[in-house]
Amino acid sequence: MVNFYVISEYISTSPSKGGGEKIPGGPLYDLGRIQAIARDETGVKLFTRDCVADVGKYFGGDVEQVAGLIQLVRKTDYIDSEWCDNGKGAWAACDAYSVCRKEWVPTAQKEMLMEYFLKFAINKLGTLVLTFSCHA
C-alpha cells in the first residue's frame, strides 16, 4: 500500500504505483491560470530537492527566472501529465511542458536556443505553482 497525501488541486485520480504514473486526458490545469499565479516569483514554489538543485545550477537559484520561463510556455509545448512526489510523501498531479528560448551561453560565446523541461501543479488552495522539475 502506498502512503501519501495529495497536495495538488487536481484529485480526480490518485497515484497507485508511485512516481511517474501518467495521467491521461491532460493538460490538467488551465495554462492561463498557471501563468497568472506565476506572474512573479511569489507565485512559484520549488517543490523538490532536484528542482532546487537544477534552478541553482541553471539560474543561480533565481526563482524569478523560473516564473519567467512559465510565462513563455504555450499550449503546444505540453508533453504529458503525471503523478510526482517530493520525496517526503507529498504527491501532486503535474503537467509537463518543454519550452525553448534564446540565451547567451558564455562557454560557446554566442546565443543558443536552450530547451527547458518544466513540470508543475497548482496547490490545493489555488495560490501557488508547485514546480517539481525545471531542467535543460
Buried (B, 14 or more C-beta within 10 A) or exposed (E): EEEBEBBBBBEEBEBEEEEEBEBEEBBBBEBEEBBEBBEEBEBBBBBBEBBBEBBEEBBEEEBEBBBBBBBBBEEEBBBBBBBBBBEEEBBBBBBBBEBEEEEEEEEEEEEEEBEBBBBBBBBBEEEBBBBBBBBE
